[in-house]
Amino acid sequence: MVEFSIFTNNLQIVIKNKKPANPDFWNSIPIIFAQNLHEMFKVFKFGGASVKDADAVRNVGTIIQKFKGQNLVVVVSAMGKTTNALEDILNAYWKQDGTAIDKLNKLRTFHEDILAELFSESESKVHGELEEIFNQLSEKLSTTPSDNFHFEYDQIVSLGEVISTRIVSAYLATISIDNHWLDARKLVATNNKWREAKVNWETTEQKIKSAILPTQEKGNQLFISQGFVGHTPEGFTTTLGREGSDFSAAIFAYALEATDVTIWKDVPGMLNADPKWFDNTILLEKISFREAIELAYFGASVIHPRTIQPLKRKNIPLHIKSFVQPEATGSVIQSSEENDSNIPSFIFKMDQVLISLSPRDFSFVVEENLEEIFAFLNQEGIRMNIMQNGAVSFSFCADKARVDLDKLKAHFESDYIVKYNEPLELVTIRHYDQPTIDRVSVGKKIILEQKSRQTARLVMLNI
């Protein structure tokens, strides 16, 4: 009896024959399948918390070491709170208040301290690479900003991922893990929508394959690249939305038709609520792409909203695992929906503002009004987390930090009565019942409520 097993696309094909009639056929099977197996990739994504300091970078190296010799693309976010720091630098630069350079120097020191722990002085290449990046950014801050804040955001804040990947790539090399550093700013092709760029999938797929697949002649390879970033047709850097590194991992997986994607987090997997706001959370061990899309759309912080769709299109499973306990099972997101309704999920969005616009002439709110409102929100990069239309008013809830209330009132107050409530919280419950609603609304006043068969959404004020 001859038994030959082939693993491809998560399937095991077992071929059995008592006596092979043609030995040449059996000899050819390893050759036929070797090329396909050789090109199969796994994609990992490590977020800011997983590379927040030198010890965290070493831990990433330990995890990657377990997969040494496999085809692997590793997408890395900016280190720790670097994105927040770069946003502060950008705001100081935009206001021209004279503090931008001081803030930049603090960020430089933060990264230099990590370098000092990871590398000896003789390993000067990575020191030089980071010095060049920080010097270029310093020169940028000495200039006058353009008239487009969102454009400046993408050029400055995107550098956090470039810095972190240079460090991770260099560290892996010091522990004998050969790798290739890839610049996602040249691979992920997008349009010109700053801070929320849309991907040109065909061009991106071609660029990623052209950068990665030719290296397969040298055997299985490891690639380090950035999350969150892309480029316009003109070559300017774009970003894919806050926390967009998850989406970047999905982009690479889609282009390479990866076997799976793993997002490494500081939580044991996908939980039914954020532990910051909810006690006794439950691990969602297995949910569907559809359920994950719903949760991400409503604001589940574990996954970027646009991550799931490209994986669903090519049926690529997504694993959420803990970088603290890498051997633990974690969660998997895949096609089956059989487990979706077993456990209710809660999504909390804090620091919300509810804005209501009513025409001053008390006319009905119709398509013309909505077109005007939506155009302004799109122009300002304001995402509506919930909206409700009445006969003579339109209300929406948004993250307070993303709304310039003075600018919004100035734009609309000639034609609309503008009212707002703050600070509020928005709670979304998937697979709700009345006890779950009662649980989250204790001590709260519900000022807006929406329900469907599967989802309840509550905008609430503390009382």
Buried (B, 14 or more C-beta within 10 A) or exposed (E): EEEBEBEEEEEEEEEEEEEEEEEEEBEEEEEEBEEEBEBBBBBBBBBBBBBBBBEBBEBBBEBBEEBBEBBBBBBBBBBBBBBEBBBBBBBBBBEEEEBBBEBBEEBBEBBEEBBEEBBEEEBEEBBEBBBEBBEEBBEBBEEEBEEEBBBBBBBBBBBBBBBBBBBBBBBBBEEEBEBBBBBBBBBBBBBEBBBBBEBBBEBBBBBBBEBBBEEBEEEBBBBBBBBBBBBBEEEBBBBBBBBBBBBBBBBBBBBBBBBBBBBBBEBBBBBBBBEEBBEEBEBBBBBBBBBBBBBBBBBBBBBBBBBBBBBBEEEBBBBBBBBBEBEEBBBBBBEEEEEBEEBBBBBBBBEBBBBBBBBEEEEEBEEEBBEBBBEEBEEBBBBBBBBBEEEEBBBBBBBBEBBEEEEBBEBBEEBBBBEBBEEBBBBBBBBBEEEBBEBBBEEBEEBBBEEEEEBBBBBBBEE
